[in-house]
Amino acid sequence: MSERESIILDFDCCLDTPFHSTEKKYKNLLKCAPYILGSSIRGELLNYLIIKNCTANKIRTLSTLKKEAEIIEFHSKCEIQCIVKKILWNEKWGMLVSFGQFESPQFRAITRIAISRESRASSEGGIVNIEQIKDGCNFSVEIVLCNEEQLIEDVKSSFRDIGKYFGIGKYKNVAMGRFSVKDMEIKKVKDILNEKIIEFRKYKKKQRLTFITPFLLHHNSGLPIDLDQNQFASLFSQMLSNRSRELSEFFNLNLNIEPAVINSIRTYIIPDYFSRYSLEESAKKNRLVAKAGSYFDCYFDDSNESLPIQLAVCSLFGIGEWADVGFGRFSIELG
């Protein structure tokens, strides 16, 4: 087994207590997202592993750092060879995290009253309805990392502990978001990719790519992309090939990737504004996204032999900004 062979830890989980992660805020209603953000899962793992492995002095120093470059430098210079340093801050290893996808989420709403910490009194307009996913609902999470026995055991035990003792999402301080790991399967990335590549080789020129997680509508300039069809076809082709090369190197697969030619593309985009907290930068990040359910009808030139590889890699592991934490994943329908 290759030292850098990548594997997928596929967790099947069940909520022990209700879950909430705010998707939309209204005057007196907090709408719950129908999924668990991959960035939230990654952030909880990072927090837990830092608390577990770092000294109190190092944690205090780390809490004062705000810029990502400073935090990376702090971890890289740390003399403790812990899993935080090895997985999360080392380009050789890295880690990919999917969204937590619920099997069939059941929603309900509860009413809470906001209490002022100073006066212990309810503030005006402090009554709010919180939508939540009921306990007992099942969800799955995939974590991709290097196939090294100690790394696997550390991530497995840490993820179980987070579910049992800490929870995930908002209102963890009142025991929301607790979960149990019912089962975990280890899969080889190469095997999963090969299955998808064989499947996609049968596809025709026209294919519908339907996003199952939000896709970021930004390119390197940080501005919303121009949705002129010809320009977008060229841009999306470049995104597919760049992401495939990046993951080929990450997975140590040595794939031969050439940009696919998209003869035409028709987009159906459900725009939305998305905000998430970046633990690395200690700040909120805001982006324009295409919501899950958006789709692209692509007419590919099927003479490119690497096209099935690119579609397999990007559908499984995402495309666009924040793809490493589950954004930009899509399904493909036959044309």
C-alpha positions, 0 to 999 in steps of 0.5 A: 500500500502506497505511503500517500494513498488516500482513503475516505472515512465514510461515517454514518451518524444519528442525531442524539439531540436536535441540530440547528445551523442558521441558513436564513435570518428573519425578524423572529425566525431562524431557518435551519440549513438542511445539511451540516457544513463541511467547514463546521465539521472541519472546524470542530475537528480542528478545535478538538485536536488543538485542545487535545494536543496543545498546552494551555500556554500555546492555546492562549497564544493561538487565540490571539492570532488573527491572520491565517499566515500567522496561524500556519507559521505558529503550527509549522514552528511548533515542536509538538508533532501532533495530528493538527500539524500533520493533517491540517497545516501540511501541504503533503497530507491535507484533509478534505471534508464533505457536508453532513448530508441528512437522509431525510431531515425532519424539521420542527420549530422551538421558541426561545427567549433572549436574556440579557447577560447584564440585567438577566431580563428579556430584551424587547423583541427577544422572542425568536422561533428556531427551526431545527432538525429533530433528534433521531435523524440520520446523516453521513459525513466523508473525510478524506485523508492519507492512509496512515493507521495513526491518522485514521485512528485519531480522526475516528476517535476525535469525531466520535468524541465530538459527537458524544461530548461537544456536538456540532452546529449552533447552541452546543452550549445547551447540548444541541447537535450531539450525535452518535457514529453508528458505523464507519467504512474505509474506502480507497479513493482510487477505487471510488474514482475508477468506478465513476470513471468507468460509469462516465465513459458511457455518457454522451456529449450532453450532460446535466451537472446538478449541484448537490452543495452550493457552488461559489460564483467567484473566480480568482479576481474575487468578483462574480463571474460574467455569465456570458455563455461562451466565456463561462464555458471556457472558464468552467472548462478551466475550473474542471481541469485545474481542480482535477490536476490539483486533486491528482497531485493531492491523491498522488494519482499522476493523472494526465489532464487536458482541458475539456472543450465545452461547445456550449453551456446552458446554466440554470442558477439559483443565486444566494448569498452565503456566509461562513466563519473561517476558523483559520482567519478568525473572521466571517467570509461572504460569497455569492453562490449557486444554491444546491439544485442549480444545474449546467447543461454542458455539450462537451467535445467527447474527443478528450479522453480525460473528460470522464476523469475530470467529471469523476474527480470534481463530482466526488470532491467538488469544484470552485472555492471552498471545495475542500470543505464540501462545496461545489459537489454535483451529480451527473445525468446522461445526455 
